[in-house]
Amino acid sequence: MNSEKHIKVTGYSNISWKDAIVKTIDEASKTITNLSSVIVLEQRANITGNKIVEYAVDLDISFKIEPFQAAPADDTDNM
């Protein structure tokens, strides 16, 4: 059976929404294996002096769940 887990992650960039998406996926891939898809849930920006100064994205990132594998039995003699 194949299963996926979904997490919501918020990323930021001072360059663009695309940069925020790419950087957030890159950061997530450092601690989560088997990333499989991303959905952009929301995009927004902070404005200062009529200029966008920070782009933000909310992402739904999914990754495949590995099947459970029991640890091998310890066959050593404990006496």
C-alpha positions in Angstrom: 0.0 0.0 0.0 1.3 3.5 -0.9 0.7 6.3 1.6 1.6 10.0 1.7 1.8 12.4 4.6 1.1 16.1 4.1 2.5 19.0 6.0 1.9 22.7 5.8 5.0 24.9 5.5 5.4 28.6 5.2 8.4 30.0 3.3 9.8 33.5 2.8 12.0 35.4 0.3 12.9 39.0 -0.4 13.2 38.1 -4.1 10.0 36.5 -5.4 7.2 34.0 -4.6 9.0 31.5 -6.9 12.2 31.9 -4.8 10.3 31.4 -1.6 8.8 28.1 -3.0 12.1 26.8 -4.3 14.0 27.7 -1.0 11.3 26.2 1.2 11.3 22.9 -0.8 15.1 22.8 -0.6 15.0 23.3 3.2 12.3 20.7 3.7 14.3 18.2 1.6 17.1 18.4 4.1 15.1 16.8 6.9 12.3 15.0 5.0 13.0 12.1 2.6 10.8 11.1 -0.3 9.2 14.4 -1.1 6.6 13.8 -3.8 4.6 16.9 -4.5 3.8 20.5 -3.5 0.6 22.6 -3.7 0.8 26.3 -3.3 -2.0 27.1 -0.9 -1.5 30.9 -0.6 0.8 33.7 -1.7 1.1 37.0 0.1 3.6 39.9 0.5 4.6 42.5 3.0 4.9 46.1 1.6 7.0 49.0 2.9 6.9 52.4 1.1 4.8 51.1 -1.8 7.4 48.3 -2.4 7.2 44.6 -1.8 9.9 43.8 0.8 9.0 40.2 1.5 7.2 37.4 -0.3 5.5 34.6 1.6 4.0 31.3 0.5 2.1 28.6 2.3 2.8 25.2 0.9 1.2 21.8 1.3 4.2 19.4 0.9 3.7 15.7 0.7 6.1 12.8 1.0 5.8 9.1 0.7 5.6 7.1 3.9 8.1 4.2 4.0 6.6 0.8 4.9 7.4 -0.3 8.5 10.2 -2.8 8.7 10.8 -4.5 12.1 14.3 -4.6 13.3 16.1 -7.9 12.9 16.0 -10.2 15.9 19.1 -10.2 18.1 20.5 -13.7 17.8 23.4 -13.2 20.2 23.6 -15.1 23.4 23.1 -12.8 26.4 24.6 -15.1 29.0 
